[in-house]
Amino acid sequence: MAIEPTDFAGAVPVDGYGPGFFRVADKIHHGPVLVRQGGAQGWGGLEDRAALLALAGQVDVLFIGMGAEIARPPSDLVAELESLGVMVEAMASPTAARTYNVTLSEGRRVACALLPV
């Protein structure tokens, strides 16, 4: 599914997604992806906590896309991120990608970690 483009003032939006992939800044990423202003990178999924913890001080909100359906991320991961000042919002990956794009377009310091649909 494609996501309508908007002016992100140099930020990196999620352009689209499909079974097993995400398109970010016109580049295809297979598997889980971590997206923040300045770029996207492959992500090791919920077991890759170091990549998420490294966002502390860089973002205020992290949208975690849990795949095709909404699910809860590990509560200890959420607690650790929030103790570092990163608010966590979990939702289905399509919703997380759209919410990230909208919030990013508002100029907020956000990131999204997306599990494939």
SERO-4910 file (N, C-alpha, C, O; in steps of 0.05 Angstrom, whole numbers):
BEGIN
 pado doro    nc1    nc2    nc3   cac1   cac2   cac3    cc1    cc2    cc3    oc1    oc2    oc3
  Met    A     17    -23      0      0      0      0     18     25      0     38     25     14
  Ala    A     11     44    -16     26     69    -17     14     89      4     -9     89     10
  Ile    A     32    106     14     24    127     33     29    153     18     50    157      7
  Glu    A      9    171     19     11    196      4     34    213     14     37    216     38
  Pro    A     50    224     -4     73    240      4     64    268     14     42    277      8
  Thr    A     81    279     30     77    306     40    104    319     43    124    306     39
  Asp    A    105    344     51    130    358     54    141    353     82    129    362    102
  Phe    A    163    338     84    174    331    110    199    346    117    213    340    136
  Ala    A    205    367    101    228    385    107    254    370    112    267    375    132
  Gly    A    260    351     95    285    336     97    283    311    115    303    296    116
  Ala    A    261    307    128    258    283    145    253    259    127    248    262    103
  Val    A    254    235    138    251    211    123    224    197    129    221    186    151
  Pro    A    205    199    111    179    187    116    179    158    106    196    149     91
  Val    A    159    143    116    154    116    105    136    120     81    114    131     84
  Asp    A    145    112     58    131    116     33    109     95     28     89    100     15
  Gly    A    114     70     37     95     49     32    104     23     46    125     23     58
  Tyr    A     87      3     43     94    -23     56     78    -45     41     59    -39     27
  Gly    A     86    -69     46     73    -92     34     82   -117     50     96   -115     70
  Pro    A     74   -140     40     82   -165     54    112   -168     57    126   -173     38
  Gly    A    122   -164     81    151   -168     87    169   -145     81    194   -148     84
  Phe    A    159   -122     72    177   -100     65    165    -73     72    141    -70     76
  Phe    A    183    -53     73    175    -25     77    191     -9     56    214    -15     51
  Arg    A    179     12     45    193     30     27    196     56     43    177     69     51
  Val    A    221     64     46    228     88     61    247    105     44    268     95     35
  Ala    A    239    130     38    255    147     21    261    134     -5    284    135    -15
  Asp    A    241    121    -16    243    107    -42    262     83    -42    270     74    -64
  Lys    A    270     73    -19    287     49    -18    271     27     -4    258     32     16
  Ile    A    273      3    -14    259    -20     -3    276    -33     20    300    -37     16
  His    A    264    -38     42    276    -51     65    260    -76     71    236    -74     76
  His    A    272    -99     69    259   -125     75    262   -131    105    284   -127    116
  Gly    A    241   -140    117    242   -147    146    238   -123    163    229   -102    153
  Pro    A    243   -126    189    239   -103    207    257    -79    200    279    -83    191
  Val    A    246    -55    205    261    -31    199    257    -10    221    236     -8    233
  Leu    A    279      5    226    278     27    245    281     52    229    301     56    214
  Val    A    262     70    232    261     95    216    261    119    235    246    120    254
  Arg    A    279    138    229    280    163    244    289    185    226    298    179    203
  Gln    A    287    209    235    297    231    218    326    226    211    343    221    228
  Gly    A    332    228    185    359    223    177    364    196    164    385    192    152
  Gly    A    345    177    167    350    152    154    334    128    165    320    130    185
  Ala    A    338    106    151    325     81    159    347     60    158    366     61    143
  Gln    A    343     40    175    362     18    176    348     -8    183    326     -7    195
  Gly    A    359    -30    175    348    -56    184    349    -57    214    366    -45    227
  Trp    A    330    -71    225    327    -73    254    323   -103    261    310   -117    246
  Gly    A    334   -112    282    333   -140    290    307   -148    304    306   -170    315
  Gly    A    287   -131    304    262   -137    317    264   -131    347    282   -118    356
  Leu    A    244   -141    361    242   -134    390    266   -144    406    270   -133    428
  Glu    A    280   -163    396    304   -173    410    327   -153    408    346   -154    424
  Asp    A    326   -135    388    347   -115    384    341    -90    400    334    -69    389
  Arg    A    344    -92    426    338    -70    444    358    -48    442    351    -24    445
  Ala    A    383    -54    436    404    -34    435    397    -12    415    402     11    420
  Ala    A    387    -20    392    380      0    371    358     19    381    359     43    375
  Leu    A    339      9    397    318     25    407    328     43    430    321     66    432
  Leu    A    344     31    448    354     46    470    373     69    461    375     90    474
  Ala    A    386     65    438    403     86    427    388    111    418    400    132    413
  Leu    A    361    109    416    345    132    409    342    152    431    333    175    426
  Ala    A    349    144    456    346    162    479    361    188    474    384    188    465
  Gly    A    348    210    478    360    237    474    357    247    445    361    270    440
  Gln    A    349    229    427    345    236    399    316    240    392    309    256    375
  Val    A    299    224    405    270    225    399    254    226    425    263    218    446
  Asp    A    230    237    422    212    239    445    192    216    445    183    207    466
  Val    A    185    207    421    164    186    418    174    165    398    185    172    377
  Leu    A    170    140    406    176    117    388    150    102    383    137     93    401
  Phe    A    143    101    358    120     85    349    130     57    342    147     54    325
  Ile    A    120     37    356    128      9    350    106     -4    335     84     -7    346
  Gly    A    111    -12    311     92    -27    294     96    -56    299    117    -67    293
  Met    A     75    -69    310     77    -97    318     70   -117    296     65   -141    303
  Gly    A     69   -109    271     61   -127    250     34   -120    240     24    -97    242
  Ala    A     20   -140    229     -6   -136    217    -28   -130    238    -47   -116    232
  Glu    A    -25   -139    262    -44   -135    283    -31   -120    307     -7   -122    311
  Ile    A    -47   -106    322    -37    -93    346    -30   -114    367    -45   -133    371
  Ala    A     -8   -110    381      0   -127    402     16   -110    422     24    -87    415
  Arg    A     21   -120    445     37   -105    465     66   -113    463     73   -137    462
  Pro    A     84    -94    462    113   -100    463    120   -109    492    104   -104    510
  Pro    A    143   -121    496    150   -129    523    149   -105    542    161    -84    537
  Ser    A    136   -109    565    133    -87    584    159    -77    595    161    -54    601
  Asp    A    179    -95    598    205    -86    609    219    -68    589    234    -50    596
  Leu    A    215    -73    563    227    -56    542    214    -28    543    228     -8    542
  Val    A    188    -28    545    173     -3    546    182     13    571    188     37    569
  Ala    A    184      0    594    192     13    618    220     24    616    226     47    625
  Glu    A    238      9    604    266     19    601    267     43    582    281     62    588
  Leu    A    253     42    560    253     65    542    241     90    555    252    112    553
  Glu    A    219     86    569    206    109    582    223    120    605    222    144    610
  Ser    A    239    103    618    257    113    639    279    130    626    292    147    640
  Leu    A    284    127    600    304    142    586    292    167    572    306    182    558
  Gly    A    266    171    577    253    194    565    240    190    538    233    210    525
  Val    A    238    165    529    225    159    503    198    147    508    195    125    519
  Met    A    177    162    500    150    152    503    145    131    481    153    135    458
  Val    A    132    109    488    128     87    470     98     84    464     81     84    482
  Glu    A     91     82    438     64     77    429     65     53    411     78     54    390
  Ala    A     51     32    419     50      7    403     24      6    387      3     13    398
  Met    A     26     -3    363      2     -6    345      9    -25    323     32    -34    321
  Ala    A     -9    -31    305     -3    -46    282     16    -30    264     15     -6    264
  Ser    A     33    -44    249     53    -30    233     42    -10    213     53     12    210
  Pro    A     20    -16    198     10      4    180      2     30    194      7     52    185
  Thr    A    -11     27    217    -19     50    233      5     65    244      5     89    244
  Ala    A     25     50    253     49     62    263     63     79    242     73    101    247
  Ala    A     64     68    217     77     82    195     63    108    189     75    129    186
  Arg    A     36    107    188     20    131    182     23    151    205     26    175    200
  Thr    A     21    142    229     23    160    252     50    173    254     53    197    260
  Tyr    A     71    158    248     98    168    247    100    191    226    111    212    232
  Asn    A     90    186    202     91    206    181     77    232    189     88    253    185
  Val    A     53    229    200     38    253    208     53    268    230     56    293    228
  Thr    A     62    254    250     76    267    272    103    279    263    110    300    272
  Leu    A    116    265    245    141    276    234    136    302    219    152    320    221
  Ser    A    114    303    204    108    327    188    101    351    206    102    373    197
  Glu    A     95    345    231     90    367    250    116    377    262    116    396    278
  Gly    A    139    365    254    165    374    264    173    362    291    191    372    304
  Arg    A    160    341    299    166    328    325    189    309    322    195    299    301
  Arg    A    202    304    345    225    285    346    214    257    350    209    249    373
  Val    A    210    242    328    198    216    330    214    195    314    230    202    297
  Ala    A    208    170    320    220    148    305    199    126    304    180    126    320
  Cys    A    202    107    286    184     84    286    201     59    281    220     59    265
  Ala    A    194     38    296    207     12    293    184     -7    283    165    -11    298
  Leu    A    187    -18    259    165    -32    246    172    -61    241    192    -67    229
  Leu    A    154    -78    251    156   -107    244    139   -110    219    119    -97    215
  Pro    A    147   -128    201    134   -131    175    105   -141    178     97   -154    198
  Val    A     89   -134    158     61   -143    157     59   -168    141     38   -179    137
***
